[in-house]
Amino acid sequence: MSVVSPHQTVLLQEAVEALAVKPSGTYVDCTFGRGGHSRAILERLGPNGRLLALDRDPQAVAAAREINDQRLTILHHSFGELAVAVRQAGIEAVDGLLLDIGVSSPQLDEGGRGFSFRFDAPLDMRMDTTQGETAASFLAIAGIKEITEVIRNYGEERFAFQIAKKIVAARSERPVATTGELAALVREAVRTREPGQDPATRTFQALRIHINQELEQLALVLPQAMDSLKCGGRLVVISFHSLEDRIVKRFMRDQAALDNLPKNLPLRSIDLPPPKLRLVGKPIKAAVGEIAANPRARSAVMRVAEKMFGENLAGGRV
C-alpha cells in the first residue's frame, strides 16, 4: 500500500508575488493540484475578487471542491481547454494566469496511479483517469520505432532503442501491464546511469508526457492565455522539464519581440506593431533551502510576462 506524502507547492510565494494579485482582480490557476497556489491567491483577494481553478485530475477537482469559498470556481478541464473553461465560468478577461506544469506529488506518491516505478501497480499514468489511453495500452500496440521516439524525445534517453526492443520482445510472451514489469525491463536494457538516478526514471517520465500530451497541451494553452489576459495582466509559468521550458521561453520571447518582419525593411520604429508581452525579470529557480526541503523543486523554472497589447476573449481591443 502506497503512502501519499503531503504535497509541497513549488515556488509558492514567488509565483503569487509574480502574479501581482489585485484584491478585486480575477485570476486563473490552470493546474490546481492540491491547491497551494490557489489558497495563497485567495488569501490576497478581497471579497470581490475571483479565482477560477482548473485541473484534469478528478482527485484534484474533488480536493478543490472541499474549499468553502464563494470566490473560487473549480472546473474539470485540462489547461489546454482554458478558453472553453473561461467562457464556461462567464469570465471575459483575467488579471493573471498561473501554470504549474507537470506531475503533482500526490500523483507520484499514490502507487495505484501508475506514475512511479517505486510502487508495483497497474501501468496507467493518466492524469485524467476518466478518459484516454493508459501507458499499458500504448505499450501493447506501439511499434519499436514509435516507442523509441517517445522515450528518446520526451525522456532524452540514449538507450531508447534498446528499451523499446526489450518491451516489444517481452510483450510477445505477455503484456507489460505493471510499473514493476516495465521498470525491470528498462533496468535490463540500460547499461549505465547517472549516480543516484534509477535507470527507469527517463522512460517513466517520457511515457507520462506522451500519455498526457503534456507538451501539446502547453503549446495549446499559451496562445489561449494571451487571449484571456487583460492588458497589464500577468502570465506566470512554472515548468519542470527542459522541453517544457523551451516552449515557454520561445513563446514569451516571440510575443515580446517588436516585430517578426524581415530585416532592413525601410520602416520607422513608430510604424512597427508594439510587442504583445513584456518579459518580467529573469527566470526564477527554487532556492537552496526549498530544494533541500523538497528535492522535486530542483528542476523548476519560473518565467513571468505581462500582456502589453492585443485582444481579449470578448473581442475587445486592449
ZIWOZI-V918368 format. One record per run of one state. SS is the DSSP state (alpha for helix, beta for strand, coil for the rest). FROM is the first residue (numbers start at 1). LEN is the number of residues. Records with the same first field share a line. If there is no record, write none. Layout:
# ZIWOZI-V918368
SS = FROM-LEN ; FROM-LEN
This chain:
# ZIWOZI-V918368
coil = 1-11 ; 20-6 ; 30-6 ; 45-5 ; 56-2 ; 65-7 ; 77-2 ; 89-5 ; 101-4 ; 110-1 ; 114-8 ; 123-12 ; 142-2 ; 156-4 ; 172-6 ; 190-11 ; 212-2 ; 240-2 ; 257-12 ; 272-5 ; 280-4 ; 286-2 ; 294-1 ; 300-1 ; 308-3 ; 312-5 ; 318-1
alpha = 12-8 ; 36-9 ; 58-7 ; 79-10 ; 105-5 ; 111-3 ; 135-7 ; 144-12 ; 160-12 ; 179-11 ; 201-11 ; 214-15 ; 242-15 ; 269-3 ; 288-6 ; 295-5
beta = 26-4 ; 50-6 ; 72-5 ; 94-7 ; 122-1 ; 178-1 ; 229-11 ; 277-3 ; 284-2 ; 301-7 ; 311-1 ; 317-1
